[in-house]
Amino acid sequence: MAETADRAESTRTGEVRSDILLEVRDLHVHFHTQLGLVRALNGVSFSIPRGKVLGVVGESGCGKTITGLAIMQLVPHPGRIVSGQVLFRETPDSPPVDLLTYDRHGPEMRAIRGNKISMIFQEPMTSLNPCYTIGDQIMEAILLHQTPDRVEARARTIQILRRVGMPNPEHVFSSFPHQLSGGMRQRAMIAMALSCTPDLLIADEPTTALDVTTEAQILDLMRELQAEIGMSIMFVTHNLGVVAQMCDEVVVMYLGKVVERAPVDDIFYAPRHPYTVALLRSIPRLGSGRKEPLEVIQGSIPDPYAVVPGCPFHPRCPRFITDLCDFIAPEETVIDGSPQHTVRCHLYPGSTPPRVTVDGGAAADAPTAVDGRG
């Protein structure tokens, strides 16, 4: 409990605790397009402890991938990081630095990207350069960050390919991406990300489109390497089964906001936000009757150009409170006094501002929030 209280205090005072590797604070990312403004991230905040795995879940379009790209300063055009902080503390004794103060093309950011923080991109076939061999692409990061000796870089590349379970790594070194299977390309992407033994690995759906056997092998490999190197992982996925298997803490995102954050056991056994509950209920379960319909989340994510007033989930929420959820955006509040478990929902005391504006501009007490358990 003292640890969780320290975490809340560090967030409030603006400090970063020594056991926190990276902390994202109030991150906003916008895309200015011909059709209008897309608010991809709307005040995302979370932290990643050293040596831990943070899962980031939510439907497609909730901002999971953009969060990872923003941390790396790789948001594609016409996207722009509008505001926020990404505080990175390389060692427990070093002062935190805000990565967003660096020029995305400058030497400071280049020294971190691919070296201290690496990313496994979602689709290896589109992320690997078809014009270069697998070996050349992995060697590039080693030559840039580790050693200028090409002979040593080649040896390290073959070693990391062997470490990720690549069959015949000497042959794969000289192969092009199209000559490898999907599982082998995924292993090559993992080898590239781990070639410089990063402090933080951002894994953006690293098992997408893989068969279940290859997926299990990749997950086992990532767990082994994480324990061996002692790195932290930000694991972006749709698969809640993988979250239960891999993660220590979980962040649930919806429409560019973090709606719930908690240890993995709390997410599965004591979920609080209606969206988290709906995600868990939509998982097929063994033992359910064949004729029982699979539960689905009603509706769909709003148009990216739309601005949803109040709680972003209220148009789809089965516990929607009229004249509250559709007007007032909930604030983040702790559950049962534990700063490790927070939620943005008017069902819980603390999420509704104490004074809200009503018709005519007058201030009035907010409706009383209720305990949403059960």
Backbone torsions as a table, in degrees:
resi	resn	phi	psi	omega
1	MET	NA	-35.3	178.5
2	ALA	-63.8	-36.5	179.4
3	GLU	-64.4	-44.1	-179.4
4	THR	-68.3	-34.9	177.1
5	ALA	-66.4	-37.1	177.5
6	ASP	-64.0	-36.8	-179.8
7	ARG	-64.5	-44.9	178.7
8	ALA	-64.0	-39.3	-179.2
9	GLU	-66.5	-39.6	179.7
10	SER	-64.6	-36.9	177.7
11	THR	-66.5	-40.6	-176.8
12	ARG	-68.6	-40.6	-175.2
13	THR	-85.4	-11.0	-179.8
14	GLY	90.0	3.8	177.9
15	GLU	-89.4	164.3	176.3
16	VAL	-120.7	119.8	-178.9
17	ARG	-64.4	154.1	-174.5
18	SER	-66.4	-25.5	-179.6
19	ASP	-87.9	2.5	176.3
20	ILE	-97.6	121.8	179.6
21	LEU	-80.1	-45.3	-177.5
22	LEU	-143.4	137.5	178.4
23	GLU	-131.7	127.2	177.1
24	VAL	-101.2	129.6	-177.2
25	ARG	-127.7	119.7	170.9
26	ASP	48.1	53.5	-175.7
27	LEU	-85.1	127.4	178.4
28	HIS	-122.3	129.4	176.2
29	VAL	-130.2	127.1	-179.4
30	HIS	-120.0	148.8	173.4
31	PHE	-117.9	117.4	178.6
32	HIS	-93.2	107.3	-177.3
33	THR	-117.3	172.2	179.0
34	GLN	-66.5	-24.4	-178.9
35	LEU	-89.4	-10.4	179.9
36	GLY	141.6	-169.5	-176.9
37	LEU	-96.5	127.7	175.3
38	VAL	-106.3	117.3	178.3
39	ARG	-92.5	89.2	-173.6
40	ALA	-70.1	-40.5	177.4
41	LEU	-126.5	133.8	-175.9
42	ASN	-126.5	66.4	176.7
43	GLY	87.4	47.7	-179.7
44	VAL	-77.5	131.8	178.3
45	SER	-140.0	132.2	173.2
46	PHE	-169.6	170.7	178.4
47	SER	-133.8	154.0	179.5
48	ILE	-120.8	111.1	179.1
49	PRO	-70.1	158.5	177.8
50	ARG	-65.4	135.4	174.6
51	GLY	71.8	11.4	-178.0
52	LYS	-112.7	164.9	177.8
53	VAL	-114.0	120.5	177.2
54	LEU	-103.9	122.0	175.7
55	GLY	-91.0	139.0	176.9
56	VAL	-121.6	115.8	-174.5
57	VAL	-125.1	164.2	-179.7
58	GLY	150.3	165.6	179.2
59	GLU	-68.0	164.7	175.3
60	SER	-60.1	135.4	-179.6
61	GLY	93.9	5.9	-179.0
62	CYS	-87.9	-9.9	176.4
63	GLY	106.0	12.3	-176.7
64	LYS	-65.6	-51.8	-177.9
65	THR	-65.9	-40.7	-180.0
66	ILE	-62.7	-33.6	176.8
67	THR	-61.4	-46.6	178.2
68	GLY	-63.3	-41.7	178.9
69	LEU	-66.2	-34.9	178.9
70	ALA	-67.0	-38.9	177.5
71	ILE	-60.0	-39.1	-179.3
72	MET	-84.9	-1.9	-173.0
73	GLN	56.0	47.9	179.5
74	LEU	-121.8	22.3	179.3
75	VAL	-62.1	123.8	-176.0
76	PRO	-74.2	156.9	174.6
77	HIS	-63.3	139.7	6.4
78	PRO	-95.1	26.8	179.6
79	GLY	-71.6	152.8	-179.6
80	ARG	-148.5	134.1	174.1
81	ILE	-77.5	110.6	-173.1
82	VAL	-80.8	-45.0	-178.6
83	SER	-161.0	170.4	178.6
84	GLY	120.5	178.6	178.7
85	GLN	-135.2	145.3	170.4
86	VAL	-125.9	96.8	-173.1
87	LEU	-92.6	119.3	-177.1
88	PHE	-114.9	125.4	179.7
89	ARG	-117.3	101.0	-171.7
90	GLU	-61.8	-44.8	177.7
91	THR	-128.3	159.5	179.1
92	PRO	-59.3	-26.2	-177.0
93	ASP	-94.4	-10.7	-177.6
94	SER	-88.4	150.7	178.3
95	PRO	-72.3	148.6	177.8
96	PRO	-71.0	147.2	176.5
97	VAL	-122.2	143.0	177.4
98	ASP	-88.0	110.7	-176.8
99	LEU	-63.6	-24.9	-177.6
100	LEU	-75.9	-9.6	175.5
101	THR	-82.2	-11.7	179.2
102	TYR	-85.7	147.2	170.5
103	ASP	-65.4	129.4	-175.7
104	ARG	-60.8	-24.0	178.6
105	HIS	-104.7	3.2	-175.7
106	GLY	-79.7	167.6	-177.1
107	PRO	-64.8	-31.8	-179.1
108	GLU	-65.2	-45.4	-178.9
109	MET	-71.6	-36.0	178.7
110	ARG	-66.5	-29.1	178.3
111	ALA	-72.7	-22.8	-179.9
112	ILE	-94.0	-44.4	-176.7
113	ARG	-67.9	122.0	-178.9
114	GLY	86.6	-13.3	-179.0
115	ASN	-110.8	-64.5	178.2
116	LYS	-87.6	-32.6	178.1
117	ILE	-128.8	122.7	179.9
118	SER	-121.7	164.2	-177.0
119	MET	-138.6	133.1	169.3
120	ILE	-95.3	114.9	-175.0
121	PHE	-80.0	162.4	-167.0
122	GLN	-64.7	-43.7	-175.6
123	GLU	-124.0	106.7	-174.6
124	PRO	-62.9	-30.6	-177.1
125	MET	-66.6	-30.5	178.8
126	THR	-94.9	-11.2	-179.1
127	SER	-94.6	-28.2	177.1
128	LEU	-83.4	141.0	179.9
129	ASN	-78.6	119.9	-177.0
130	PRO	-69.2	-13.0	-176.0
131	CYS	-90.8	-7.4	-177.7
132	TYR	-123.9	150.9	178.7
133	THR	-71.8	161.9	178.0
134	ILE	-58.8	-43.0	-179.0
135	GLY	-61.8	-44.0	-179.7
136	ASP	-62.7	-37.5	-177.4
137	GLN	-71.9	-35.5	177.0
138	ILE	-75.1	-38.7	-180.0
139	MET	-62.5	-29.0	-176.7
140	GLU	-56.2	-45.8	180.0
141	ALA	-68.9	-38.5	180.0
142	ILE	-65.6	-42.6	178.4
143	LEU	-66.3	-32.9	-178.2
144	LEU	-76.6	-39.7	-170.6
145	HIS	-110.7	-22.4	-170.1
146	GLN	-110.8	-56.1	-175.1
147	THR	-151.5	144.5	175.7
148	PRO	-85.9	-5.3	-177.4
149	ASP	-80.2	114.9	-176.4
150	ARG	-68.3	-32.2	178.5
151	VAL	-66.0	-44.7	178.0
152	GLU	-67.0	-38.7	179.2
153	ALA	-64.0	-38.6	177.5
154	ARG	-63.7	-43.5	-179.8
155	ALA	-63.2	-40.2	178.8
156	ARG	-66.8	-37.1	-179.9
157	THR	-64.7	-45.4	179.0
158	ILE	-64.7	-36.2	179.1
159	GLN	-65.1	-44.4	-178.8
160	ILE	-71.0	-33.0	175.1
161	LEU	-63.5	-40.5	176.8
162	ARG	-67.4	-36.9	-178.4
163	ARG	-65.9	-32.0	179.5
164	VAL	-87.0	11.0	174.5
165	GLY	81.7	23.5	-179.8
166	MET	-77.8	123.1	177.7
167	PRO	-69.5	138.5	178.8
168	ASN	50.3	63.3	-174.7
169	PRO	-61.6	-29.0	178.9
170	GLU	-64.2	-37.9	177.7
171	HIS	-73.1	-41.3	179.7
172	VAL	-62.7	-33.9	179.2
173	PHE	-52.9	-37.4	-176.7
174	SER	-97.6	7.6	-177.7
175	SER	-92.3	154.9	175.4
176	PHE	-94.8	157.7	-175.8
177	PRO	-54.2	-38.9	-177.0
178	HIS	-68.8	-14.1	180.0
179	GLN	-87.2	-2.5	-178.0
180	LEU	-108.6	155.3	174.4
181	SER	-75.4	170.8	-179.8
182	GLY	-60.4	-42.2	179.0
183	GLY	-65.8	-38.0	179.0
184	MET	-68.9	-38.7	176.5
185	ARG	-63.7	-38.6	178.7
186	GLN	-64.6	-40.8	176.7
187	ARG	-63.9	-36.9	177.5
188	ALA	-64.7	-39.1	176.9
189	MET	-64.2	-40.4	177.9
190	ILE	-65.5	-41.1	177.8
191	ALA	-61.4	-41.1	178.5
192	MET	-62.7	-42.8	-178.6
193	ALA	-68.5	-31.3	-175.9
194	LEU	-96.6	1.0	-173.5
195	SER	-61.4	-27.6	-179.3
196	CYS	-108.8	19.0	-178.8
197	THR	43.2	69.6	-175.0
198	PRO	-70.9	160.1	173.8
199	ASP	-77.7	-30.9	-179.0
200	LEU	-133.6	129.1	175.1
201	LEU	-113.0	121.4	175.3
202	ILE	-97.1	109.8	-177.0
203	ALA	-104.9	105.0	-177.3
204	ASP	-92.9	94.7	-179.3
205	GLU	46.8	61.1	-173.3
206	PRO	-70.0	-11.1	-178.7
207	THR	-112.0	13.9	179.2
208	THR	-62.3	136.1	175.3
209	ALA	70.5	10.5	176.1
210	LEU	-97.1	149.7	175.9
211	ASP	-70.4	163.6	-171.6
212	VAL	-64.0	-33.1	179.5
213	THR	-67.4	-47.4	178.5
214	THR	-65.6	-37.2	177.8
215	GLU	-60.0	-45.2	179.2
216	ALA	-62.0	-39.1	178.8
217	GLN	-65.2	-42.5	-179.6
218	ILE	-64.6	-42.6	-179.7
219	LEU	-66.0	-41.7	176.2
220	ASP	-60.7	-41.4	179.3
221	LEU	-62.2	-44.6	-178.5
222	MET	-65.5	-38.2	178.1
223	ARG	-65.5	-41.8	179.6
224	GLU	-63.5	-46.7	-178.7
225	LEU	-67.5	-35.9	178.6
226	GLN	-63.9	-41.4	178.1
227	ALA	-70.3	-36.1	-177.7
228	GLU	-71.7	-44.7	-176.5
229	ILE	-86.3	-27.4	-177.4
230	GLY	79.1	24.4	-178.2
231	MET	-84.2	164.3	171.8
232	SER	-94.5	153.5	179.8
233	ILE	-131.6	132.9	167.7
234	MET	-104.1	107.6	-170.0
235	PHE	-104.6	107.5	179.9
236	VAL	-93.5	125.1	-176.7
237	THR	-159.5	160.6	169.5
238	HIS	-96.4	-15.8	-170.0
239	ASN	-88.3	105.8	-179.1
240	LEU	-71.0	-23.3	174.0
241	GLY	-65.4	-39.3	176.1
242	VAL	-66.2	-37.4	178.1
243	VAL	-60.4	-46.0	179.6
244	ALA	-62.4	-30.6	-176.5
245	GLN	-83.3	-33.5	-168.3
246	MET	-105.3	-33.3	-159.9
247	CYS	-100.0	153.5	173.1
248	ASP	-96.8	-39.5	178.0
249	GLU	-131.8	159.3	-176.1
250	VAL	-134.4	138.2	172.1
251	VAL	-115.7	126.0	178.0
252	VAL	-103.3	122.8	-177.3
253	MET	-111.7	145.0	174.1
254	TYR	-147.2	123.2	176.5
255	LEU	52.2	47.1	174.5
256	GLY	78.4	13.2	178.2
257	LYS	-129.7	151.4	170.9
258	VAL	-86.3	113.8	-177.4
259	VAL	-96.1	-21.1	176.1
260	GLU	-155.3	141.9	178.3
261	ARG	-139.9	129.3	-175.1
262	ALA	-165.6	162.8	168.7
263	PRO	-59.1	153.2	-171.9
264	VAL	-60.0	-36.7	-179.9
265	ASP	-65.3	-38.8	178.9
266	ASP	-65.7	-36.6	179.6
267	ILE	-62.6	-39.5	-176.2
268	PHE	-86.5	-32.2	-174.7
269	TYR	-105.4	-18.5	179.3
270	ALA	-143.8	55.8	178.4
271	PRO	-68.4	145.5	-176.5
272	ARG	-115.8	-40.9	-177.4
273	HIS	-74.2	137.2	179.2
274	PRO	-55.7	-30.5	178.5
275	TYR	-69.0	-42.2	177.2
276	THR	-62.3	-43.6	178.1
277	VAL	-60.1	-42.4	-179.3
278	ALA	-66.0	-39.3	177.2
279	LEU	-60.8	-44.5	-178.3
280	LEU	-67.5	-37.5	-179.4
281	ARG	-71.0	-19.8	-178.8
282	SER	-83.1	-1.4	178.9
283	ILE	-80.2	129.3	175.0
284	PRO	-61.7	141.2	-176.1
285	ARG	-121.5	139.3	175.0
286	LEU	-67.2	139.5	178.2
287	GLY	93.8	-11.1	178.2
288	SER	-74.7	149.2	-178.0
289	GLY	-64.3	148.7	-178.3
290	ARG	-63.4	-31.5	-176.2
291	LYS	-87.9	-3.9	178.5
292	GLU	-75.8	124.4	179.9
293	PRO	-69.7	145.1	176.9
294	LEU	-71.9	130.4	179.9
295	GLU	-68.9	138.7	-179.8
296	VAL	-127.9	158.5	174.6
297	ILE	-84.8	120.3	-176.7
298	GLN	-61.9	144.7	176.9
299	GLY	76.2	-163.4	-180.0
300	SER	-147.3	168.7	178.9
301	ILE	-62.0	134.2	-178.6
302	PRO	-58.5	160.0	175.1
303	ASP	-52.3	135.4	-176.6
304	PRO	-61.6	-19.6	179.5
305	TYR	-88.3	-9.7	-177.3
306	ALA	-81.0	150.2	174.3
307	VAL	-111.3	112.7	-177.6
308	VAL	-90.1	117.7	178.7
309	PRO	-72.4	154.5	178.3
310	GLY	70.0	-143.9	177.9
311	CYS	-71.5	129.4	-176.9
312	PRO	-64.7	-20.7	-177.9
313	PHE	-91.6	-4.4	-170.8
314	HIS	-61.4	-31.0	178.6
315	PRO	-65.2	-18.2	-176.7
316	ARG	-114.8	-0.6	-170.0
317	CYS	-81.8	128.8	177.7
318	PRO	-75.1	-10.5	-179.0
319	ARG	-115.8	28.4	-178.6
320	PHE	-58.2	131.9	177.6
321	ILE	-104.6	114.7	-177.5
322	THR	-61.2	142.5	177.9
323	ASP	65.5	11.3	173.8
324	LEU	-128.2	-62.4	-177.8
325	CYS	-63.2	-30.5	-177.2
326	ASP	-89.0	2.0	179.5
327	PHE	-126.3	-36.5	-172.7
328	ILE	-111.4	124.9	176.5
329	ALA	-74.6	126.7	-179.4
330	PRO	-70.5	146.7	176.2
331	GLU	-94.7	160.4	179.0
332	GLU	-73.2	132.2	179.9
333	THR	-136.3	153.3	-179.3
334	VAL	-85.3	154.5	179.8
335	ILE	-106.9	127.6	177.1
336	ASP	53.4	32.9	176.0
337	GLY	74.8	8.7	-179.0
338	SER	-104.1	111.1	179.5
339	PRO	-63.9	-13.3	176.3
340	GLN	-71.3	-23.8	-178.7
341	HIS	-116.7	109.9	179.7
342	THR	-126.1	156.9	-178.0
343	VAL	-149.9	150.5	173.3
344	ARG	-112.5	93.0	-178.3
345	CYS	-160.8	134.2	-178.7
346	HIS	-68.0	-9.2	177.8
347	LEU	-70.1	-13.8	-174.0
348	TYR	-118.8	136.0	-179.3
349	PRO	-57.3	133.8	179.3
350	GLY	107.6	-22.2	-180.0
351	SER	-79.4	-31.4	179.9
352	THR	-86.2	126.1	177.9
353	PRO	-54.8	144.1	-176.5
354	PRO	-63.8	-28.5	177.8
355	ARG	-131.6	128.2	180.0
356	VAL	-122.7	159.7	179.8
357	THR	-90.7	132.1	179.7
358	VAL	-112.5	-177.0	-178.4
359	ASP	-55.0	136.4	179.5
360	GLY	91.2	-4.0	175.9
361	GLY	86.8	1.6	-180.0
362	ALA	-80.3	152.5	179.2
363	ALA	-93.0	140.7	179.3
364	ALA	-144.1	160.7	177.5
365	ASP	-65.2	140.2	177.8
366	ALA	-71.4	151.3	174.5
367	PRO	-56.5	147.6	-177.3
368	THR	-71.2	127.6	176.9
369	ALA	-76.8	154.9	-178.4
370	VAL	-118.2	161.6	176.8
371	ASP	-75.2	120.6	-174.4
372	GLY	-92.5	13.2	-179.5
373	ARG	-71.9	156.4	175.8
374	GLY	111.8	NA	NA
